[in-house]
Amino acid sequence: MIPRNGIISEVYHAQKLSKDVDRHTLSPMYDAGHCHYYIDELARLKDGTFIIPVRWLEDEDKSVYADAWAVTFDQVRNFSCDSN
């Protein structure tokens, strides 16, 4: 759960969420009502860009966000992924 101010006050919790907990044991899917989105699968955003979600995050208002890798395509439609 991400606080409304967006700040995770305890370094321990941020470390645990991002590095210590195997992301595959967390929620693997987000149900958007009309569509299901999964971690490690290509997804297209409303603006047309592509990402690969790696973990789902929820704030105190129940809004869902994805921690994701950006995906880019070259001229021959090969893609690369920025996992940083």
KESE-783110 format. One record per atom (N, C-alpha, C, CB): x, y, z; atom name; residue number from 1. Coordinates in nm, 4 decimals, always signed. Glycine has a CB too. Layout:
KESE-783110
{c1: X, c2: Y, c3: Z, atom: CA, seq: NUM}
...
This chain:
KESE-783110
{c1: +0.0855, c2: -0.1171, c3: +0.0000, atom: N, seq: 1}
{c1: +0.0000, c2: +0.0000, c3: +0.0000, atom: CA, seq: 1}
{c1: +0.0903, c2: +0.1237, c3: +0.0000, atom: C, seq: 1}
{c1: -0.0974, c2: -0.0004, c3: +0.1232, atom: CB, seq: 1}
{c1: +0.0668, c2: +0.2115, c3: -0.0945, atom: N, seq: 2}
{c1: +0.1419, c2: +0.3360, c3: -0.1033, atom: CA, seq: 2}
{c1: +0.0607, c2: +0.4457, c3: -0.0345, atom: C, seq: 2}
{c1: +0.1728, c2: +0.3733, c3: -0.2525, atom: CB, seq: 2}
{c1: +0.1221, c2: +0.5190, c3: +0.0608, atom: N, seq: 3}
{c1: +0.0497, c2: +0.6283, c3: +0.1278, atom: CA, seq: 3}
{c1: +0.0080, c2: +0.7365, c3: +0.0286, atom: C, seq: 3}
{c1: +0.1366, c2: +0.6900, c3: +0.2386, atom: CB, seq: 3}
{c1: -0.0932, c2: +0.8150, c3: +0.0643, atom: N, seq: 4}
{c1: -0.1437, c2: +0.9213, c3: -0.0246, atom: CA, seq: 4}
{c1: -0.0337, c2: +1.0172, c3: -0.0687, atom: C, seq: 4}
{c1: -0.2542, c2: +0.9998, c3: +0.0452, atom: CB, seq: 4}
{c1: +0.0607, c2: +1.0450, c3: +0.0204, atom: N, seq: 5}
{c1: +0.1673, c2: +1.1389, c3: -0.0148, atom: CA, seq: 5}
{c1: +0.2739, c2: +1.0748, c3: -0.1034, atom: C, seq: 5}
{c1: +0.2318, c2: +1.1938, c3: +0.1113, atom: CB, seq: 5}
{c1: +0.2609, c2: +0.9447, c3: -0.1303, atom: N, seq: 6}
{c1: +0.3539, c2: +0.8758, c3: -0.2189, atom: CA, seq: 6}
{c1: +0.4869, c2: +0.8401, c3: -0.1564, atom: C, seq: 6}
{c1: +0.3783, c2: +0.9585, c3: -0.3372, atom: CB, seq: 6}
{c1: +0.5022, c2: +0.8683, c3: -0.0283, atom: N, seq: 7}
{c1: +0.6304, c2: +0.8454, c3: +0.0380, atom: CA, seq: 7}
{c1: +0.6213, c2: +0.7228, c3: +0.1273, atom: C, seq: 7}
{c1: +0.6728, c2: +0.9688, c3: +0.1203, atom: CB, seq: 7}
{c1: +0.7066, c2: +0.6251, c3: +0.1017, atom: N, seq: 8}
{c1: +0.7174, c2: +0.5093, c3: +0.1907, atom: CA, seq: 8}
{c1: +0.8206, c2: +0.5485, c3: +0.2953, atom: C, seq: 8}
{c1: +0.7587, c2: +0.3754, c3: +0.1127, atom: CB, seq: 8}
{c1: +0.7739, c2: +0.5706, c3: +0.4175, atom: N, seq: 9}
{c1: +0.8585, c2: +0.6307, c3: +0.5205, atom: CA, seq: 9}
{c1: +0.9628, c2: +0.5353, c3: +0.5779, atom: C, seq: 9}
{c1: +0.7727, c2: +0.6822, c3: +0.6316, atom: CB, seq: 9}
{c1: +0.9390, c2: +0.4083, c3: +0.5696, atom: N, seq: 10}
{c1: +1.0340, c2: +0.3125, c3: +0.6246, atom: CA, seq: 10}
{c1: +1.1158, c2: +0.2501, c3: +0.5113, atom: C, seq: 10}
{c1: +0.9604, c2: +0.2029, c3: +0.7059, atom: CB, seq: 10}
{c1: +1.2453, c2: +0.2716, c3: +0.5144, atom: N, seq: 11}
{c1: +1.3341, c2: +0.2161, c3: +0.4123, atom: CA, seq: 11}
{c1: +1.3198, c2: +0.0649, c3: +0.4071, atom: C, seq: 11}
{c1: +1.4806, c2: +0.2552, c3: +0.4400, atom: CB, seq: 11}
{c1: +1.3016, c2: +0.0048, c3: +0.5237, atom: N, seq: 12}
{c1: +1.2862, c2: -0.1405, c3: +0.5306, atom: CA, seq: 12}
{c1: +1.1720, c2: -0.1884, c3: +0.4415, atom: C, seq: 12}
{c1: +1.2619, c2: -0.1846, c3: +0.6750, atom: CB, seq: 12}
{c1: +1.0576, c2: -0.1199, c3: +0.4451, atom: N, seq: 13}
{c1: +0.9419, c2: -0.1612, c3: +0.3663, atom: CA, seq: 13}
{c1: +0.9669, c2: -0.1447, c3: +0.2164, atom: C, seq: 13}
{c1: +0.8190, c2: -0.0811, c3: +0.4078, atom: CB, seq: 13}
{c1: +1.0309, c2: -0.0368, c3: +0.1779, atom: N, seq: 14}
{c1: +1.0622, c2: -0.0155, c3: +0.0362, atom: CA, seq: 14}
{c1: +1.1588, c2: -0.1224, c3: -0.0135, atom: C, seq: 14}
{c1: +1.1222, c2: +0.1252, c3: +0.0141, atom: CB, seq: 14}
{c1: +1.2603, c2: -0.1539, c3: +0.0656, atom: N, seq: 15}
{c1: +1.3577, c2: -0.2578, c3: +0.0309, atom: CA, seq: 15}
{c1: +1.2872, c2: -0.3927, c3: +0.0184, atom: C, seq: 15}
{c1: +1.4707, c2: -0.2653, c3: +0.1371, atom: CB, seq: 15}
{c1: +1.2023, c2: -0.4233, c3: +0.1145, atom: N, seq: 16}
{c1: +1.1319, c2: -0.5516, c3: +0.1143, atom: CA, seq: 16}
{c1: +1.0449, c2: -0.5640, c3: -0.0102, atom: C, seq: 16}
{c1: +1.0459, c2: -0.5668, c3: +0.2414, atom: CB, seq: 16}
{c1: +0.9715, c2: -0.4591, c3: -0.0431, atom: N, seq: 17}
{c1: +0.8812, c2: -0.4626, c3: -0.1577, atom: CA, seq: 17}
{c1: +0.9566, c2: -0.4746, c3: -0.2892, atom: C, seq: 17}
{c1: +0.7946, c2: -0.3385, c3: -0.1596, atom: CB, seq: 17}
{c1: +1.0651, c2: -0.4002, c3: -0.3031, atom: N, seq: 18}
{c1: +1.1326, c2: -0.3953, c3: -0.4331, atom: CA, seq: 18}
{c1: +1.2381, c2: -0.5025, c3: -0.4544, atom: C, seq: 18}
{c1: +1.1958, c2: -0.2631, c3: -0.4502, atom: CB, seq: 18}
{c1: +1.2950, c2: -0.5586, c3: -0.3462, atom: N, seq: 19}
{c1: +1.4060, c2: -0.6512, c3: -0.3658, atom: CA, seq: 19}
{c1: +1.3901, c2: -0.7848, c3: -0.2944, atom: C, seq: 19}
{c1: +1.5314, c2: -0.5874, c3: -0.3206, atom: CB, seq: 19}
{c1: +1.3381, c2: -0.7841, c3: -0.1726, atom: N, seq: 20}
{c1: +1.3386, c2: -0.9063, c3: -0.0924, atom: CA, seq: 20}
{c1: +1.2235, c2: -1.0016, c3: -0.1238, atom: C, seq: 20}
{c1: +1.3344, c2: -0.8705, c3: +0.0523, atom: CB, seq: 20}
{c1: +1.1062, c2: -0.9481, c3: -0.1538, atom: N, seq: 21}
{c1: +0.9903, c2: -1.0325, c3: -0.1796, atom: CA, seq: 21}
{c1: +0.9892, c2: -1.0721, c3: -0.3272, atom: C, seq: 21}
{c1: +0.8585, c2: -0.9596, c3: -0.1406, atom: CB, seq: 21}
{c1: +0.9822, c2: -1.2015, c3: -0.3522, atom: N, seq: 22}
{c1: +0.9731, c2: -1.2497, c3: -0.4899, atom: CA, seq: 22}
{c1: +0.8438, c2: -1.1960, c3: -0.5511, atom: C, seq: 22}
{c1: +0.9776, c2: -1.4067, c3: -0.4959, atom: CB, seq: 22}
{c1: +0.8554, c2: -1.1166, c3: -0.6556, atom: N, seq: 23}
{c1: +0.7383, c2: -1.0522, c3: -0.7138, atom: CA, seq: 23}
{c1: +0.6375, c2: -1.1519, c3: -0.7685, atom: C, seq: 23}
{c1: +0.7806, c2: -0.9586, c3: -0.8233, atom: CB, seq: 23}
{c1: +0.6804, c2: -1.2734, c3: -0.7952, atom: N, seq: 24}
{c1: +0.5879, c2: -1.3750, c3: -0.8449, atom: CA, seq: 24}
{c1: +0.4977, c2: -1.4298, c3: -0.7341, atom: C, seq: 24}
{c1: +0.6657, c2: -1.4891, c3: -0.9091, atom: CB, seq: 24}
{c1: +0.5300, c2: -1.4003, c3: -0.6075, atom: N, seq: 25}
{c1: +0.4428, c2: -1.4414, c3: -0.4975, atom: CA, seq: 25}
{c1: +0.3404, c2: -1.3333, c3: -0.4650, atom: C, seq: 25}
{c1: +0.5257, c2: -1.4740, c3: -0.3731, atom: CB, seq: 25}
{c1: +0.3568, c2: -1.2144, c3: -0.5235, atom: N, seq: 26}
{c1: +0.2605, c2: -1.1065, c3: -0.5055, atom: CA, seq: 26}
{c1: +0.1494, c2: -1.1221, c3: -0.6092, atom: C, seq: 26}
{c1: +0.3293, c2: -0.9669, c3: -0.5177, atom: CB, seq: 26}
{c1: +0.0600, c2: -1.0276, c3: -0.6189, atom: N, seq: 27}
{c1: -0.0514, c2: -1.0369, c3: -0.7139, atom: CA, seq: 27}
{c1: +0.0005, c2: -1.0423, c3: -0.8573, atom: C, seq: 27}
{c1: -0.1475, c2: -0.9175, c3: -0.6967, atom: CB, seq: 27}
{c1: -0.0211, c2: -1.1530, c3: -0.9285, atom: N, seq: 28}
{c1: +0.0300, c2: -1.1639, c3: -1.0648, atom: CA, seq: 28}
{c1: -0.0597, c2: -1.0980, c3: -1.1687, atom: C, seq: 28}
{c1: +0.0487, c2: -1.3080, c3: -1.0999, atom: CB, seq: 28}
{c1: -0.1841, c2: -1.0615, c3: -1.1295, atom: N, seq: 29}
{c1: -0.2796, c2: -1.0113, c3: -1.2265, atom: CA, seq: 29}
{c1: -0.3566, c2: -0.8937, c3: -1.1690, atom: C, seq: 29}
{c1: -0.3756, c2: -1.1219, c3: -1.2698, atom: CB, seq: 29}
{c1: -0.3887, c2: -0.7990, c3: -1.2587, atom: N, seq: 30}
{c1: -0.4762, c2: -0.6878, c3: -1.2237, atom: CA, seq: 30}
{c1: -0.6006, c2: -0.6975, c3: -1.3107, atom: C, seq: 30}
{c1: -0.4042, c2: -0.5497, c3: -1.2423, atom: CB, seq: 30}
{c1: -0.7170, c2: -0.6965, c3: -1.2480, atom: N, seq: 31}
{c1: -0.8443, c2: -0.7036, c3: -1.3187, atom: CA, seq: 31}
{c1: -0.8976, c2: -0.5622, c3: -1.3370, atom: C, seq: 31}
{c1: -0.9468, c2: -0.7924, c3: -1.2418, atom: CB, seq: 31}
{c1: -0.8919, c2: -0.5115, c3: -1.4597, atom: N, seq: 32}
{c1: -0.9384, c2: -0.3763, c3: -1.4892, atom: CA, seq: 32}
{c1: -1.0872, c2: -0.3743, c3: -1.5237, atom: C, seq: 32}
{c1: -0.8574, c2: -0.3168, c3: -1.6040, atom: CB, seq: 32}
{c1: -1.1570, c2: -0.4840, c3: -1.4994, atom: N, seq: 33}
{c1: -1.2988, c2: -0.4917, c3: -1.5295, atom: CA, seq: 33}
{c1: -1.3252, c2: -0.5493, c3: -1.6668, atom: C, seq: 33}
{c1: -1.3610, c2: -0.3561, c3: -1.5188, atom: CB, seq: 33}
{c1: -1.2738, c2: -0.4846, c3: -1.7679, atom: N, seq: 34}
{c1: -1.2932, c2: -0.5296, c3: -1.9055, atom: CA, seq: 34}
{c1: -1.1734, c2: -0.6076, c3: -1.9598, atom: C, seq: 34}
{c1: -1.3207, c2: -0.4108, c3: -1.9947, atom: CB, seq: 34}
{c1: -1.0651, c2: -0.6077, c3: -1.8848, atom: N, seq: 35}
{c1: -0.9414, c2: -0.6703, c3: -1.9314, atom: CA, seq: 35}
{c1: -0.8564, c2: -0.7120, c3: -1.8118, atom: C, seq: 35}
{c1: -0.8621, c2: -0.5740, c3: -2.0234, atom: CB, seq: 35}
{c1: -0.7804, c2: -0.8185, c3: -1.8277, atom: N, seq: 36}
{c1: -0.6881, c2: -0.8628, c3: -1.7238, atom: CA, seq: 36}
{c1: -0.5456, c2: -0.8343, c3: -1.7698, atom: C, seq: 36}
{c1: -0.7074, c2: -1.0144, c3: -1.6920, atom: CB, seq: 36}
{c1: -0.4641, c2: -0.7849, c3: -1.6786, atom: N, seq: 37}
{c1: -0.3243, c2: -0.7555, c3: -1.7076, atom: CA, seq: 37}
{c1: -0.2374, c2: -0.8387, c3: -1.6143, atom: C, seq: 37}
{c1: -0.2937, c2: -0.6032, c3: -1.6919, atom: CB, seq: 37}
{c1: -0.1303, c2: -0.8973, c3: -1.6684, atom: N, seq: 38}
{c1: -0.0437, c2: -0.9866, c3: -1.5924, atom: CA, seq: 38}
{c1: +0.0983, c2: -0.9321, c3: -1.5867, atom: C, seq: 38}
{c1: -0.0442, c2: -1.1270, c3: -1.6537, atom: CB, seq: 38}
{c1: +0.1689, c2: -0.9634, c3: -1.4771, atom: N, seq: 39}
{c1: +0.3105, c2: -0.9282, c3: -1.4719, atom: CA, seq: 39}
{c1: +0.3831, c2: -1.0125, c3: -1.5764, atom: C, seq: 39}
{c1: +0.3706, c2: -0.9511, c3: -1.3279, atom: CB, seq: 39}
{c1: +0.4942, c2: -0.9606, c3: -1.6249, atom: N, seq: 40}
{c1: +0.5801, c2: -1.0275, c3: -1.7228, atom: CA, seq: 40}
{c1: +0.5150, c2: -1.0457, c3: -1.8597, atom: C, seq: 40}
{c1: +0.6212, c2: -1.1615, c3: -1.6699, atom: CB, seq: 40}
{c1: +0.4044, c2: -0.9754, c3: -1.8863, atom: N, seq: 41}
{c1: +0.3410, c2: -0.9801, c3: -2.0180, atom: CA, seq: 41}
{c1: +0.3291, c2: -0.8389, c3: -2.0739, atom: C, seq: 41}
{c1: +0.2016, c2: -1.0475, c3: -2.0101, atom: CB, seq: 41}
{c1: +0.3478, c2: -0.8279, c3: -2.2037, atom: N, seq: 42}
{c1: +0.3414, c2: -0.6991, c3: -2.2721, atom: CA, seq: 42}
{c1: +0.2031, c2: -0.6355, c3: -2.2556, atom: C, seq: 42}
{c1: +0.3748, c2: -0.7159, c3: -2.4212, atom: CB, seq: 42}
{c1: +0.2003, c2: -0.5067, c3: -2.2248, atom: N, seq: 43}
{c1: +0.0744, c2: -0.4332, c3: -2.2109, atom: CA, seq: 43}
{c1: +0.0875, c2: -0.2989, c3: -2.2819, atom: C, seq: 43}
{c1: +0.0370, c2: -0.4129, c3: -2.0605, atom: CB, seq: 43}
{c1: -0.0208, c2: -0.2527, c3: -2.3404, atom: N, seq: 44}
{c1: -0.0212, c2: -0.1232, c3: -2.4094, atom: CA, seq: 44}
{c1: -0.0973, c2: -0.0218, c3: -2.3248, atom: C, seq: 44}
{c1: -0.0848, c2: -0.1353, c3: -2.5514, atom: CB, seq: 44}
{c1: -0.0345, c2: +0.0950, c3: -2.3049, atom: N, seq: 45}
{c1: -0.0979, c2: +0.2026, c3: -2.2305, atom: CA, seq: 45}
{c1: -0.1933, c2: +0.2801, c3: -2.3198, atom: C, seq: 45}
{c1: +0.0074, c2: +0.2961, c3: -2.1711, atom: CB, seq: 45}
{c1: -0.2761, c2: +0.3643, c3: -2.2604, atom: N, seq: 46}
{c1: -0.3728, c2: +0.4437, c3: -2.3367, atom: CA, seq: 46}
{c1: -0.3060, c2: +0.5331, c3: -2.4396, atom: C, seq: 46}
{c1: -0.4560, c2: +0.5280, c3: -2.2433, atom: CB, seq: 46}
{c1: -0.1819, c2: +0.5773, c3: -2.4108, atom: N, seq: 47}
{c1: -0.1132, c2: +0.6656, c3: -2.5054, atom: CA, seq: 47}
{c1: -0.0415, c2: +0.5886, c3: -2.6173, atom: C, seq: 47}
{c1: -0.0130, c2: +0.7522, c3: -2.4310, atom: CB, seq: 47}
{c1: -0.0546, c2: +0.4550, c3: -2.6183, atom: N, seq: 48}
{c1: +0.0038, c2: +0.3742, c3: -2.7248, atom: CA, seq: 48}
{c1: +0.1406, c2: +0.3174, c3: -2.6931, atom: C, seq: 48}
{c1: +0.0133, c2: +0.4546, c3: -2.8476, atom: CB, seq: 48}
{c1: +0.2030, c2: +0.3602, c3: -2.5865, atom: N, seq: 49}
{c1: +0.3333, c2: +0.3049, c3: -2.5503, atom: CA, seq: 49}
{c1: +0.3147, c2: +0.1675, c3: -2.4867, atom: C, seq: 49}
{c1: +0.4090, c2: +0.3999, c3: -2.4538, atom: CB, seq: 49}
{c1: +0.4219, c2: +0.0892, c3: -2.4892, atom: N, seq: 50}
{c1: +0.4179, c2: -0.0462, c3: -2.4346, atom: CA, seq: 50}
{c1: +0.5045, c2: -0.0565, c3: -2.3102, atom: C, seq: 50}
{c1: +0.4636, c2: -0.1480, c3: -2.5393, atom: CB, seq: 50}
{c1: +0.4592, c2: -0.1409, c3: -2.2178, atom: N, seq: 51}
{c1: +0.5346, c2: -0.1689, c3: -2.0954, atom: CA, seq: 51}
{c1: +0.5229, c2: -0.3178, c3: -2.0653, atom: C, seq: 51}
{c1: +0.4825, c2: -0.0828, c3: -1.9749, atom: CB, seq: 51}
{c1: +0.6070, c2: -0.3639, c3: -1.9743, atom: N, seq: 52}
{c1: +0.5931, c2: -0.4959, c3: -1.9154, atom: CA, seq: 52}
{c1: +0.5787, c2: -0.4754, c3: -1.7653, atom: C, seq: 52}
{c1: +0.7154, c2: -0.5892, c3: -1.9503, atom: CB, seq: 52}
{c1: +0.4584, c2: -0.4932, c3: -1.7118, atom: N, seq: 53}
{c1: +0.4398, c2: -0.4766, c3: -1.5672, atom: CA, seq: 53}
{c1: +0.5195, c2: -0.5826, c3: -1.4905, atom: C, seq: 53}
{c1: +0.2896, c2: -0.4853, c3: -1.5303, atom: CB, seq: 53}
{c1: +0.5831, c2: -0.5415, c3: -1.3813, atom: N, seq: 54}
{c1: +0.6581, c2: -0.6368, c3: -1.2986, atom: CA, seq: 54}
{c1: +0.5990, c2: -0.6514, c3: -1.1586, atom: C, seq: 54}
{c1: +0.8034, c2: -0.5934, c3: -1.2881, atom: CB, seq: 54}
{c1: +0.5171, c2: -0.5549, c3: -1.1158, atom: N, seq: 55}
{c1: +0.4481, c2: -0.5656, c3: -0.9864, atom: CA, seq: 55}
{c1: +0.3377, c2: -0.4636, c3: -0.9825, atom: C, seq: 55}
{c1: +0.5456, c2: -0.5451, c3: -0.8671, atom: CB, seq: 55}
{c1: +0.2302, c2: -0.4970, c3: -0.9127, atom: N, seq: 56}
{c1: +0.1160, c2: -0.4072, c3: -0.8978, atom: CA, seq: 56}
{c1: +0.1234, c2: -0.3376, c3: -0.7638, atom: C, seq: 56}
{c1: -0.0170, c2: -0.4837, c3: -0.9115, atom: CB, seq: 56}
{c1: +0.0951, c2: -0.2083, c3: -0.7637, atom: N, seq: 57}
{c1: +0.0962, c2: -0.1280, c3: -0.6421, atom: CA, seq: 57}
{c1: -0.0399, c2: -0.0630, c3: -0.6250, atom: C, seq: 57}
{c1: +0.2085, c2: -0.0210, c3: -0.6464, atom: CB, seq: 57}
{c1: -0.0834, c2: -0.0493, c3: -0.5010, atom: N, seq: 58}
{c1: -0.2128, c2: +0.0122, c3: -0.4724, atom: CA, seq: 58}
{c1: -0.1936, c2: +0.1212, c3: -0.3690, atom: C, seq: 58}
{c1: -0.3156, c2: -0.0931, c3: -0.4230, atom: CB, seq: 58}
{c1: -0.2583, c2: +0.2359, c3: -0.3905, atom: N, seq: 59}
{c1: -0.2476, c2: +0.3433, c3: -0.2916, atom: CA, seq: 59}
{c1: -0.3671, c2: +0.3372, c3: -0.1967, atom: C, seq: 59}
{c1: -0.2398, c2: +0.4823, c3: -0.3612, atom: CB, seq: 59}
{c1: -0.3699, c2: +0.4282, c3: -0.1008, atom: N, seq: 60}
{c1: -0.4746, c2: +0.4286, c3: +0.0014, atom: CA, seq: 60}
{c1: -0.6129, c2: +0.4555, c3: -0.0570, atom: C, seq: 60}
{c1: -0.4431, c2: +0.5322, c3: +0.1070, atom: CB, seq: 60}
{c1: -0.6201, c2: +0.5148, c3: -0.1756, atom: N, seq: 61}
{c1: -0.7476, c2: +0.5423, c3: -0.2417, atom: CA, seq: 61}
{c1: -0.7914, c2: +0.4269, c3: -0.3318, atom: C, seq: 61}
{c1: -0.7374, c2: +0.6705, c3: -0.3233, atom: CB, seq: 61}
{c1: -0.7189, c2: +0.3155, c3: -0.3253, atom: N, seq: 62}
{c1: -0.7480, c2: +0.1949, c3: -0.4038, atom: CA, seq: 62}
{c1: -0.7178, c2: +0.2099, c3: -0.5528, atom: C, seq: 62}
{c1: -0.8925, c2: +0.1574, c3: -0.3866, atom: CB, seq: 62}
{c1: -0.6409, c2: +0.3118, c3: -0.5907, atom: N, seq: 63}
{c1: -0.5944, c2: +0.3237, c3: -0.7297, atom: CA, seq: 63}
{c1: -0.4787, c2: +0.2266, c3: -0.7488, atom: C, seq: 63}
{c1: -0.5506, c2: +0.4716, c3: -0.7640, atom: CB, seq: 63}
{c1: -0.4735, c2: +0.1611, c3: -0.8635, atom: N, seq: 64}
{c1: -0.3712, c2: +0.0611, c3: -0.8909, atom: CA, seq: 64}
{c1: -0.2715, c2: +0.1171, c3: -0.9919, atom: C, seq: 64}
{c1: -0.4348, c2: -0.0703, c3: -0.9433, atom: CB, seq: 64}
{c1: -0.1437, c2: +0.0939, c3: -0.9637, atom: N, seq: 65}
{c1: -0.0342, c2: +0.1374, c3: -1.0497, atom: CA, seq: 65}
{c1: +0.0564, c2: +0.0189, c3: -1.0765, atom: C, seq: 65}
{c1: +0.0453, c2: +0.2545, c3: -0.9855, atom: CB, seq: 65}
{c1: +0.1313, c2: +0.0260, c3: -1.1854, atom: N, seq: 66}
{c1: +0.2256, c2: -0.0804, c3: -1.2178, atom: CA, seq: 66}
{c1: +0.3678, c2: -0.0288, c3: -1.2046, atom: C, seq: 66}
{c1: +0.2008, c2: -0.1347, c3: -1.3600, atom: CB, seq: 66}
{c1: +0.4515, c2: -0.1064, c3: -1.1385, atom: N, seq: 67}
{c1: +0.5954, c2: -0.0886, c3: -1.1475, atom: CA, seq: 67}
{c1: +0.6301, c2: -0.1657, c3: -1.2736, atom: C, seq: 67}
{c1: +0.6755, c2: -0.1406, c3: -1.0162, atom: CB, seq: 67}
{c1: +0.6880, c2: -0.0999, c3: -1.3735, atom: N, seq: 68}
{c1: +0.6991, c2: -0.1635, c3: -1.5050, atom: CA, seq: 68}
{c1: +0.8302, c2: -0.1299, c3: -1.5751, atom: C, seq: 68}
{c1: +0.5827, c2: -0.1218, c3: -1.5927, atom: CB, seq: 68}
{c1: +0.8625, c2: -0.2131, c3: -1.6725, atom: N, seq: 69}
{c1: +0.9756, c2: -0.1886, c3: -1.7609, atom: CA, seq: 69}
{c1: +0.9233, c2: -0.1256, c3: -1.8889, atom: C, seq: 69}
{c1: +1.0539, c2: -0.3199, c3: -1.7908, atom: CB, seq: 69}
{c1: +0.9927, c2: -0.0236, c3: -1.9357, atom: N, seq: 70}
{c1: +0.9560, c2: +0.0417, c3: -2.0618, atom: CA, seq: 70}
{c1: +1.0004, c2: -0.0464, c3: -2.1786, atom: C, seq: 70}
{c1: +1.0203, c2: +0.1840, c3: -2.0722, atom: CB, seq: 70}
{c1: +0.9189, c2: -0.0495, c3: -2.2836, atom: N, seq: 71}
{c1: +0.9488, c2: -0.1294, c3: -2.4027, atom: CA, seq: 71}
{c1: +0.9581, c2: -0.0346, c3: -2.5219, atom: C, seq: 71}
{c1: +0.8395, c2: -0.2405, c3: -2.4267, atom: CB, seq: 71}
{c1: +1.0626, c2: -0.0518, c3: -2.6009, atom: N, seq: 72}
{c1: +1.0779, c2: +0.0276, c3: -2.7227, atom: CA, seq: 72}
{c1: +1.0948, c2: -0.0660, c3: -2.8423, atom: C, seq: 72}
{c1: +1.1993, c2: +0.1247, c3: -2.7110, atom: CB, seq: 72}
{c1: +1.0547, c2: -0.0173, c3: -2.9594, atom: N, seq: 73}
{c1: +1.0637, c2: -0.0945, c3: -3.0829, atom: CA, seq: 73}
{c1: +1.1561, c2: -0.0229, c3: -3.1804, atom: C, seq: 73}
{c1: +0.9234, c2: -0.1158, c3: -3.1456, atom: CB, seq: 73}
{c1: +1.2307, c2: -0.1010, c3: -3.2598, atom: N, seq: 74}
{c1: +1.3132, c2: -0.0404, c3: -3.3638, atom: CA, seq: 74}
{c1: +1.2383, c2: -0.0444, c3: -3.4973, atom: C, seq: 74}
{c1: +1.4501, c2: -0.1133, c3: -3.3753, atom: CB, seq: 74}
{c1: +1.3075, c2: -0.0079, c3: -3.6072, atom: N, seq: 75}
{c1: +1.2429, c2: +0.0036, c3: -3.7376, atom: CA, seq: 75}
{c1: +1.1904, c2: -0.1300, c3: -3.7916, atom: C, seq: 75}
{c1: +1.3398, c2: +0.0628, c3: -3.8363, atom: CB, seq: 75}
{c1: +1.2520, c2: -0.2423, c3: -3.7536, atom: N, seq: 76}
{c1: +1.2067, c2: -0.3727, c3: -3.8022, atom: CA, seq: 76}
{c1: +1.1197, c2: -0.4444, c3: -3.6991, atom: C, seq: 76}
{c1: +1.3266, c2: -0.4599, c3: -3.8384, atom: CB, seq: 76}
{c1: +1.0704, c2: -0.3697, c3: -3.6018, atom: N, seq: 77}
{c1: +0.9766, c2: -0.4173, c3: -3.4987, atom: CA, seq: 77}
{c1: +1.0381, c2: -0.5140, c3: -3.3979, atom: C, seq: 77}
{c1: +0.8598, c2: -0.4840, c3: -3.5645, atom: CB, seq: 77}
{c1: +1.1720, c2: -0.5118, c3: -3.3850, atom: N, seq: 78}
{c1: +1.2349, c2: -0.5810, c3: -3.2731, atom: CA, seq: 78}
{c1: +1.2158, c2: -0.4932, c3: -3.1518, atom: C, seq: 78}
{c1: +1.3872, c2: -0.6109, c3: -3.2996, atom: CB, seq: 78}
{c1: +1.1984, c2: -0.5522, c3: -3.0356, atom: N, seq: 79}
{c1: +1.1792, c2: -0.4689, c3: -2.9187, atom: CA, seq: 79}
{c1: +1.2889, c2: -0.4899, c3: -2.8174, atom: C, seq: 79}
{c1: +1.0456, c2: -0.4962, c3: -2.8562, atom: CB, seq: 79}
{c1: +1.3101, c2: -0.3888, c3: -2.7360, atom: N, seq: 80}
{c1: +1.4032, c2: -0.3972, c3: -2.6242, atom: CA, seq: 80}
{c1: +1.3326, c2: -0.3467, c3: -2.5002, atom: C, seq: 80}
{c1: +1.5334, c2: -0.3160, c3: -2.6516, atom: CB, seq: 80}
{c1: +1.3836, c2: -0.3891, c3: -2.3880, atom: N, seq: 81}
{c1: +1.3175, c2: -0.3597, c3: -2.2611, atom: CA, seq: 81}
{c1: +1.4179, c2: -0.2961, c3: -2.1671, atom: C, seq: 81}
{c1: +1.2567, c2: -0.4879, c3: -2.1982, atom: CB, seq: 81}
{c1: +1.3808, c2: -0.1840, c3: -2.1068, atom: N, seq: 82}
{c1: +1.4657, c2: -0.1161, c3: -2.0096, atom: CA, seq: 82}
{c1: +1.4193, c2: -0.1552, c3: -1.8709, atom: C, seq: 82}
{c1: +1.4620, c2: +0.0383, c3: -2.0285, atom: CB, seq: 82}
{c1: +1.4961, c2: -0.2419, c3: -1.8044, atom: N, seq: 83}
{c1: +1.4573, c2: -0.2913, c3: -1.6729, atom: CA, seq: 83}
{c1: +1.5177, c2: -0.2116, c3: -1.5582, atom: C, seq: 83}
{c1: +1.4966, c2: -0.4346, c3: -1.6597, atom: CB, seq: 83}
{c1: +1.5671, c2: -0.0916, c3: -1.5860, atom: N, seq: 84}
{c1: +1.6256, c2: -0.0083, c3: -1.4798, atom: CA, seq: 84}
{c1: +1.5241, c2: +0.0820, c3: -1.4190, atom: C, seq: 84}
{c1: +1.7402, c2: +0.0737, c3: -1.5326, atom: CB, seq: 84}
